[in-house]
Amino acid sequence: MREIRVAIAQTNPRLGDVEGNTYQMKRRIEEICGSQEVNLIVFPELCTTGYECGMGFTDLAESIPGALVNIIGQHAEEYGVYVAFGMAAKAKVESILYDAAVLVGPEGELAGAYHKVHLKGEERLAFRPGFRYPVLETDFGLVGLMLGWDLAFPEVARSYALDGAELLCVLANWEKPNENEWRSYVYSRAYENAVFVAAANRVGAEPSYEFLGGSRVVGPRGKTHAIVEGDSEGFMIAHIDLDEVRKVREDAQLIQCRQPRTYRNIVKMY
């Protein structure tokens, strides 16, 4: 058995306040790790900056690795935990920005990063889309990172599953009017791919949006292992066994019985 504890942190970042938001993340890591031993903490998308920064992301974005990643890495090392969090990232060419998810490890090191592929609405004005789905190796198993609207595209989760991911971390800023979509997509991605999904969604409001929360951890058969009720800040910890992924895949044959030669239209542009 590969039993681990995964925490989902539901936060309300202050718009444009990287220093303050980073401090609040530190406090949340302390609180979670002080309650019991955990292996992984998942924070929401853009939790260091807030969502509706527009062209302000140019000044708020940081390099990966860089000072911000190092700070979160220090907190992760202090408690011996993996931490996944969202940030605005800049490339070597500083005019190129990405909506990024970062995973730091229990020794403070950068375990990997992902750039959001499916940008929605005004996100396209600030960020460039990514183009890779890197599966990250951890001490406990293989992890895939997803951001926000990526959840609505089944190809993302399936790509990760085909490359061996056992746990998908969804870091999100999902809005209140779309609560049914959020809930349905989280469970669907878990069912479709026989994976665990740890989905951390933010709460609070910004000028044009109100965010719904509803963070949860779902198993490969759709079991809810943890849920943060309501639209306020908080966290929950799920105790899961990653060996369940292999068992469910062997029983259901979801991966083995695919017929890729019949799916050609999936990769055609609209």
The 8 nearest C-alpha neighbors of each residue, nearest first, counted from 0:
[[1, 2, 242, 240, 241, 243, 3, 239],
 [2, 0, 240, 241, 242, 3, 139, 239],
 [1, 3, 240, 239, 0, 241, 238, 4],
 [4, 2, 239, 238, 38, 240, 1, 5],
 [3, 5, 238, 37, 38, 237, 239, 236],
 [4, 6, 39, 237, 236, 40, 38, 37],
 [5, 7, 236, 40, 235, 39, 41, 237],
 [8, 6, 41, 199, 234, 235, 40, 42],
 [9, 7, 234, 42, 41, 233, 10, 199],
 [8, 10, 232, 233, 201, 234, 200, 199],
 [11, 9, 232, 201, 202, 12, 8, 233],
 [10, 12, 202, 203, 201, 232, 13, 9],
 [13, 11, 49, 46, 20, 10, 14, 47],
 [14, 12, 16, 49, 15, 20, 11, 48],
 [13, 15, 49, 16, 48, 12, 52, 50],
 [14, 16, 48, 17, 49, 13, 52, 59],
 [17, 15, 19, 18, 13, 14, 48, 20],
 [18, 16, 47, 20, 48, 19, 21, 15],
 [19, 17, 21, 20, 16, 22, 47, 23],
 [18, 20, 22, 16, 21, 17, 23, 13],
 [19, 21, 23, 17, 47, 22, 18, 12],
 [22, 20, 24, 18, 23, 19, 47, 17],
 [21, 23, 25, 19, 24, 20, 18, 26],
 [22, 24, 26, 20, 25, 21, 27, 19],
 [25, 23, 27, 21, 22, 26, 28, 20],
 [26, 24, 22, 28, 23, 27, 29, 21],
 [27, 25, 23, 29, 24, 28, 30, 22],
 [26, 28, 30, 24, 29, 25, 31, 23],
 [29, 27, 25, 31, 30, 26, 32, 24],
 [30, 28, 26, 27, 32, 31, 33, 25],
 [31, 29, 27, 33, 28, 32, 26, 34],
 [32, 30, 28, 33, 34, 29, 27, 35],
 [33, 31, 29, 34, 35, 30, 36, 28],
 [32, 34, 30, 31, 35, 29, 36, 28],
 [33, 35, 31, 32, 30, 36, 29, 37],
 [36, 34, 32, 33, 37, 31, 236, 4],
 [35, 37, 32, 38, 34, 4, 33, 31],
 [38, 36, 4, 39, 5, 32, 35, 80],
 [37, 39, 80, 4, 81, 5, 3, 36],
 [40, 38, 81, 5, 80, 82, 37, 6],
 [39, 41, 6, 82, 7, 5, 83, 81],
 [40, 42, 83, 7, 8, 82, 199, 6],
 [41, 43, 84, 8, 199, 83, 170, 7],
 [44, 42, 170, 199, 171, 200, 46, 201],
 [43, 45, 85, 171, 170, 46, 172, 146],
 [46, 44, 85, 86, 47, 49, 48, 50],
 [45, 47, 44, 85, 43, 12, 48, 49],
 [46, 48, 17, 20, 45, 86, 21, 49],
 [49, 47, 15, 17, 45, 46, 14, 16],
 [48, 50, 14, 12, 45, 46, 13, 15],
 [49, 51, 52, 45, 48, 14, 172, 205],
 [50, 52, 53, 49, 205, 14, 206, 207],
 [53, 51, 55, 56, 50, 54, 15, 49],
 [54, 52, 55, 51, 56, 125, 124, 121],
 [53, 55, 56, 57, 125, 52, 124, 58],
 [56, 54, 52, 57, 53, 58, 59, 15],
 [55, 57, 59, 54, 58, 60, 52, 53],
 [58, 56, 55, 59, 60, 54, 96, 94],
 [59, 57, 56, 55, 60, 54, 61, 15],
 [58, 60, 56, 57, 55, 61, 87, 48],
 [61, 59, 87, 88, 89, 56, 57, 58],
 [62, 60, 88, 89, 87, 59, 65, 63],
 [61, 63, 65, 89, 88, 64, 90, 60],
 [64, 62, 65, 88, 68, 61, 89, 112],
 [63, 65, 62, 68, 109, 69, 66, 67],
 [64, 66, 62, 63, 68, 67, 69, 61],
 [65, 67, 69, 68, 70, 64, 61, 62],
 [66, 68, 70, 69, 65, 71, 61, 64],
 [67, 69, 71, 65, 70, 66, 64, 72],
 [68, 70, 72, 66, 67, 71, 65, 73],
 [69, 71, 67, 73, 72, 68, 66, 74],
 [72, 70, 74, 68, 73, 69, 75, 67],
 [73, 71, 107, 69, 75, 70, 74, 103],
 [74, 72, 76, 70, 107, 71, 75, 77],
 [73, 75, 77, 71, 72, 76, 25, 70],
 [76, 74, 72, 80, 105, 73, 77, 78],
 [75, 77, 107, 106, 105, 79, 73, 78],
 [76, 78, 74, 75, 79, 73, 105, 80],
 [77, 79, 76, 75, 80, 74, 32, 105],
 [80, 78, 105, 76, 75, 77, 106, 81],
 [81, 79, 105, 38, 75, 78, 39, 82],
 [80, 82, 104, 39, 105, 103, 38, 75],
 [81, 83, 40, 103, 102, 39, 41, 75],
 [84, 82, 102, 41, 101, 42, 40, 103],
 [83, 85, 42, 101, 100, 43, 41, 82],
 [84, 86, 44, 45, 100, 46, 99, 43],
 [87, 85, 45, 99, 47, 88, 98, 46],
 [86, 88, 60, 98, 99, 97, 45, 61],
 [89, 87, 60, 61, 97, 62, 96, 99],
 [88, 90, 96, 62, 61, 93, 60, 95],
 [89, 91, 92, 93, 95, 96, 62, 88],
 [92, 90, 93, 89, 62, 95, 94, 96],
 [91, 93, 90, 94, 95, 89, 96, 62],
 [94, 92, 95, 90, 89, 91, 96, 57],
 [93, 95, 92, 96, 89, 57, 90, 91],
 [96, 94, 93, 90, 89, 92, 127, 97],
 [97, 95, 89, 126, 88, 127, 90, 94],
 [98, 96, 126, 88, 127, 99, 114, 87],
 [97, 99, 87, 115, 114, 126, 88, 86],
 [100, 98, 114, 86, 113, 97, 85, 87],
 [99, 101, 85, 113, 112, 84, 86, 114],
 [100, 102, 112, 84, 83, 111, 85, 99],
 [101, 103, 83, 110, 111, 82, 112, 109],
 [104, 102, 109, 110, 82, 108, 81, 72],
 [103, 105, 81, 108, 107, 106, 110, 109],
 [106, 104, 79, 80, 76, 81, 75, 107],
 [105, 107, 76, 104, 108, 79, 75, 72],
 [108, 106, 72, 76, 104, 73, 105, 75],
 [107, 109, 104, 106, 103, 110, 72, 105],
 [110, 108, 103, 111, 104, 102, 107, 64],
 [109, 111, 103, 102, 104, 108, 135, 112],
 [112, 110, 102, 109, 101, 135, 103, 113],
 [113, 111, 101, 100, 102, 99, 114, 110],
 [112, 114, 100, 99, 144, 115, 101, 133],
 [115, 113, 99, 129, 98, 97, 116, 100],
 [114, 116, 129, 98, 146, 128, 117, 99],
 [115, 117, 129, 128, 130, 118, 114, 149],
 [118, 116, 149, 115, 148, 119, 128, 129],
 [119, 117, 122, 123, 116, 128, 115, 120],
 [118, 120, 122, 121, 117, 123, 148, 147],
 [121, 119, 122, 123, 118, 124, 117, 125],
 [120, 122, 123, 124, 119, 125, 53, 118],
 [123, 121, 124, 120, 125, 119, 118, 126],
 [122, 124, 121, 126, 125, 118, 120, 119],
 [125, 123, 121, 122, 126, 53, 54, 120],
 [126, 124, 122, 123, 54, 53, 96, 56],
 [127, 125, 97, 96, 123, 122, 124, 98],
 [126, 128, 97, 96, 129, 123, 95, 125],
 [129, 127, 116, 115, 126, 118, 117, 130],
 [128, 130, 116, 114, 115, 131, 127, 97],
 [129, 131, 116, 128, 132, 114, 115, 113],
 [132, 130, 133, 129, 113, 114, 116, 115],
 [131, 133, 134, 159, 113, 130, 158, 143],
 [134, 132, 131, 135, 143, 113, 159, 112],
 [135, 133, 143, 142, 164, 141, 132, 159],
 [136, 134, 142, 141, 133, 143, 111, 137],
 [135, 137, 141, 140, 142, 134, 138, 110],
 [138, 136, 140, 139, 141, 135, 142, 110],
 [137, 139, 140, 136, 141, 104, 38, 105],
 [138, 140, 137, 1, 141, 3, 136, 241],
 [141, 139, 137, 138, 136, 142, 165, 241],
 [140, 142, 164, 136, 165, 135, 137, 134],
 [141, 143, 166, 135, 164, 134, 167, 165],
 [142, 144, 167, 134, 164, 159, 168, 135],
 [143, 145, 168, 167, 169, 113, 100, 142],
 [146, 144, 169, 149, 168, 170, 143, 147],
 [147, 145, 170, 171, 149, 169, 115, 44],
 [146, 148, 171, 149, 172, 170, 150, 173],
 [147, 149, 150, 151, 117, 146, 119, 118],
 [150, 148, 151, 117, 147, 146, 152, 145],
 [149, 151, 148, 152, 147, 184, 145, 153],
 [150, 152, 149, 148, 184, 153, 180, 147],
 [151, 153, 154, 150, 149, 155, 148, 156],
 [154, 152, 155, 156, 157, 151, 188, 150],
 [153, 155, 157, 152, 156, 158, 159, 265],
 [156, 154, 158, 153, 157, 152, 159, 149],
 [155, 157, 159, 158, 153, 154, 160, 188],
 [156, 158, 160, 154, 159, 155, 161, 153],
 [159, 157, 155, 161, 156, 160, 154, 162],
 [158, 160, 162, 156, 157, 164, 161, 143],
 [161, 159, 164, 157, 163, 162, 158, 192],
 [160, 162, 158, 163, 159, 157, 164, 254],
 [163, 161, 159, 160, 164, 158, 134, 157],
 [162, 164, 160, 161, 165, 159, 141, 134],
 [165, 163, 141, 160, 142, 159, 166, 143],
 [166, 164, 194, 141, 142, 195, 244, 163],
 [165, 167, 195, 142, 164, 194, 196, 143],
 [168, 166, 196, 143, 142, 144, 197, 195],
 [167, 169, 197, 144, 198, 196, 145, 143],
 [168, 170, 198, 145, 146, 197, 199, 171],
 [171, 169, 43, 44, 146, 199, 147, 198],
 [170, 172, 147, 44, 200, 43, 146, 173],
 [173, 171, 201, 200, 147, 44, 174, 210],
 [172, 174, 171, 210, 200, 147, 211, 175],
 [175, 173, 210, 211, 209, 177, 176, 172],
 [174, 176, 211, 210, 177, 178, 209, 173],
 [177, 175, 178, 174, 211, 179, 209, 210],
 [178, 176, 175, 180, 179, 174, 181, 173],
 [177, 179, 181, 180, 175, 176, 182, 211],
 [180, 178, 182, 181, 177, 183, 176, 184],
 [181, 179, 183, 177, 178, 182, 184, 151],
 [182, 180, 178, 184, 179, 183, 185, 177],
 [181, 183, 179, 185, 180, 184, 178, 186],
 [184, 182, 180, 186, 181, 185, 187, 179],
 [183, 185, 187, 181, 186, 182, 180, 188],
 [186, 184, 182, 188, 187, 183, 181, 189],
 [187, 185, 189, 183, 184, 188, 221, 190],
 [188, 186, 184, 190, 189, 185, 191, 183],
 [189, 187, 191, 185, 190, 186, 184, 192],
 [188, 190, 194, 219, 186, 187, 193, 192],
 [191, 189, 187, 193, 219, 188, 192, 220],
 [192, 190, 188, 189, 187, 193, 253, 157],
 [191, 193, 194, 190, 189, 160, 188, 157],
 [194, 192, 219, 190, 189, 244, 191, 248],
 [195, 193, 219, 189, 165, 192, 244, 166],
 [194, 196, 218, 166, 219, 217, 189, 167],
 [195, 197, 167, 217, 216, 166, 189, 168],
 [198, 196, 216, 168, 169, 215, 167, 217],
 [197, 199, 169, 215, 214, 168, 196, 170],
 [200, 198, 214, 43, 170, 7, 42, 9],
 [199, 201, 171, 212, 43, 214, 172, 9],
 [202, 200, 212, 10, 9, 172, 43, 11],
 [201, 203, 210, 212, 11, 211, 230, 10],
 [204, 202, 11, 210, 209, 201, 205, 231],
 [203, 205, 209, 208, 210, 206, 202, 207],
 [204, 206, 208, 207, 209, 51, 203, 14],
 [207, 205, 208, 204, 51, 209, 14, 50],
 [208, 206, 205, 209, 204, 51, 174, 50],
 [209, 207, 205, 204, 206, 210, 174, 175],
 [208, 210, 204, 174, 175, 203, 205, 211],
 [211, 209, 174, 202, 175, 203, 173, 204],
 [210, 212, 175, 230, 202, 174, 213, 173],
 [213, 211, 200, 202, 230, 201, 214, 210],
 [212, 214, 227, 228, 211, 215, 229, 200],
 [215, 213, 199, 200, 227, 198, 212, 226],
 [214, 216, 226, 225, 198, 197, 227, 213],
 [215, 217, 197, 225, 224, 196, 223, 198],
 [218, 216, 223, 196, 222, 195, 224, 221],
 [217, 219, 195, 222, 221, 220, 189, 194],
 [220, 218, 193, 194, 189, 195, 190, 221],
 [221, 219, 218, 190, 222, 193, 189, 247],
 [220, 222, 218, 219, 217, 186, 190, 223],
 [221, 223, 218, 217, 220, 224, 219, 216],
 [222, 224, 217, 225, 216, 221, 218, 226],
 [223, 225, 216, 237, 217, 222, 218, 226],
 [226, 224, 216, 237, 215, 223, 235, 236],
 [225, 227, 215, 214, 228, 235, 216, 213],
 [228, 226, 214, 213, 235, 234, 215, 229],
 [227, 229, 226, 213, 230, 214, 212, 231],
 [230, 228, 231, 213, 227, 212, 211, 232],
 [229, 231, 212, 211, 202, 213, 232, 228],
 [232, 230, 229, 202, 233, 212, 203, 9],
 [231, 233, 10, 9, 11, 202, 230, 234],
 [234, 232, 9, 8, 231, 227, 10, 235],
 [233, 235, 8, 7, 9, 227, 6, 236],
 [234, 236, 6, 7, 227, 225, 226, 237],
 [235, 237, 6, 5, 225, 4, 7, 238],
 [236, 238, 5, 225, 224, 4, 239, 6],
 [237, 239, 4, 3, 5, 236, 2, 240],
 [240, 238, 2, 3, 237, 4, 241, 224],
 [239, 241, 2, 1, 242, 243, 0, 3],
 [242, 240, 243, 1, 244, 239, 2, 165],
 [243, 241, 244, 240, 245, 1, 0, 246],
 [242, 244, 246, 241, 245, 240, 247, 219],
 [245, 243, 242, 247, 246, 194, 241, 193],
 [244, 246, 248, 243, 247, 242, 249, 241],
 [245, 247, 243, 249, 244, 248, 250, 242],
 [246, 248, 250, 244, 249, 245, 251, 243],
 [249, 247, 245, 251, 252, 250, 246, 193],
 [248, 250, 246, 252, 247, 251, 245, 253],
 [251, 249, 247, 248, 252, 246, 253, 245],
 [250, 252, 248, 253, 249, 247, 254, 193],
 [253, 251, 255, 248, 249, 254, 256, 250],
 [254, 252, 251, 255, 256, 248, 257, 192],
 [255, 253, 252, 256, 257, 248, 192, 161],
 [254, 256, 252, 253, 257, 248, 249, 258],
 [257, 255, 254, 253, 252, 258, 251, 259],
 [256, 258, 255, 254, 259, 253, 252, 260],
 [257, 259, 260, 261, 256, 262, 255, 254],
 [260, 258, 262, 261, 257, 263, 256, 265],
 [261, 259, 262, 258, 263, 257, 264, 265],
 [260, 262, 259, 263, 258, 264, 257, 265],
 [263, 261, 259, 264, 260, 265, 258, 266],
 [264, 262, 265, 261, 266, 260, 267, 259],
 [265, 263, 267, 266, 262, 261, 268, 269],
 [266, 264, 263, 267, 262, 268, 154, 261],
 [265, 267, 264, 263, 268, 262, 269, 154],
 [268, 266, 264, 265, 269, 263, 262, 154],
 [267, 269, 266, 265, 264, 263, 262, 154],
 [268, 267, 266, 264, 265, 263, 152, 262]]
